[in-house]
Each structure stands twice: as structure tokens, then as C-alpha cells.
């Protein structure tokens, strides 16, 4: 079924009625569903313009949706990248003294330095093996996490650099290797 709108005109010369009409469609799918193409509609017919405007709006809407989705994806990727960057910086600063970590982060080479006065601390958790035998693995992990977190906090406050830690039970500390604490390094490590 095709719906056609138009006007009937009486033609005197041939004593006939002429119907001038155009299809009532506003979507390209409707037109193609009837086996017709856009080229079947006369150029001067407004139906052609209605169909083209509708198709353009649909294309723009689809493009806008794709752009919004791409924007959201990029924002999520940027956020994830920033989070990973922060983790990387935090890890770098937890491994190296601040000035060295900053140089490494900036891509600069780090020169070896010599310090005349350095105090070293070797620590151990007394009875660690016995503690592990009496606790669940999660309790041991929780205890070590609490211990290392407090130790790291104190190292940060006192500008003491933690050189080594291992999960078995020991910590190795150094003070005096940064320019700020060369006078009282022995006191800070106590």
C-alpha cells in the first residue's frame, strides 16, 4: 500500500483529470521498503528534502552517540592512566630516597654519591617463626602490614631511608645519606 498526496487538475484540451502527487514518506527505509529509491522522487519535491533532512539528523545523532561513547572511553582510560601513574610514582618514592626518585621520574641519570657519616640499623622481629606457627597466614600478613606501615611512616617523618625489607622478618635502615639529616643521623635511626 502506498500513500500518495497531491492535487487533481482538469485538463481541458484532453478532457481528462491529471493527478500530480508525491509519496507520503519521511524515512529512507519506508521508501526502499516500497521498492523505490531517492532518485525516483522528483528533485523539486519537498518529500526528497524531508527524507534527506531525516537521514542527516539520524547520521548526526549516531555520530554524536559514538563521539560521546569514545569520549567516555578516553576519560576512563585517562583516569586509569593517572591512577597507574600515581602508583608508579608512589612505588618509585618508596624504593628510592626522594631526590633520587625525582631524578629518575624526570628521566635524569643519577650519579653515585659518597657519604662520610652514615648510621645503619638492622632490625629483626624476635620470635617471628614462633609467631607464624601460632597465627593464620592472614594474621601474619596483617601484622607485617601494620608493622611496615608504622615503620615507613616513622622513616618518612624522620627523613630516614629504608634500604631493604623482606617478608621473613627483617628491616635494614640507613640515615645520613640525605643532605637534610647529616648531623643527627644516629639519633634518627634509634
C-alpha positions, 0 to 999 in steps of 0.5 A: 500500500502506498500513500500518495498526496497531491492535487487533481487538475482538469485538463481541458484540451484532453478532457481528462483529470491529471493527478500530480502527487508525491509519496507520503514518506519521511524515512529512507527505509519506508521508501526502499521498503516500497521498492523505490529509491531517492532518485525516483522522487522528483528533485523539486519535491519537498518529500526528497528534502524531508527524507534527506533532512531525516537521514542527516539528523539520524547520521548526526545523532549516531555520530554524536552517540559514538563521539560521546561513547569514545569520549567516555572511553578516553576519560576512563582510560585517562583516569586509569592512566593517572591512577597507574601513574600515581602508583608508579610514582608512589612505588618509585618514592618508596624504593628510592630516597626522594631526590633520587626518585625525582631524578629518575621520574624526570628521566635524569641519570643519577650519579653515585654519591659518597657519604662520610657519616652514615648510621645503619640499623638492622632490625629483626622481629624476635620470635617471628617463626614462633609467631607464624606457627601460632597465627593464620597466614592472614594474621601474619600478613596483617601484622607485617602490614601494620608493622611496615606501615608504622615503620615507613611512616616513622622513616618518612617523618624522620627523613630516614631511608629504608634500604631493604625489607623482606617478608621473613622478618627483617628491616635494614635502615640507613640515615645520613645519606640525605643532605637534610639529616647529616648531623643527627643521623644516629639519633634518627635511626634509634 
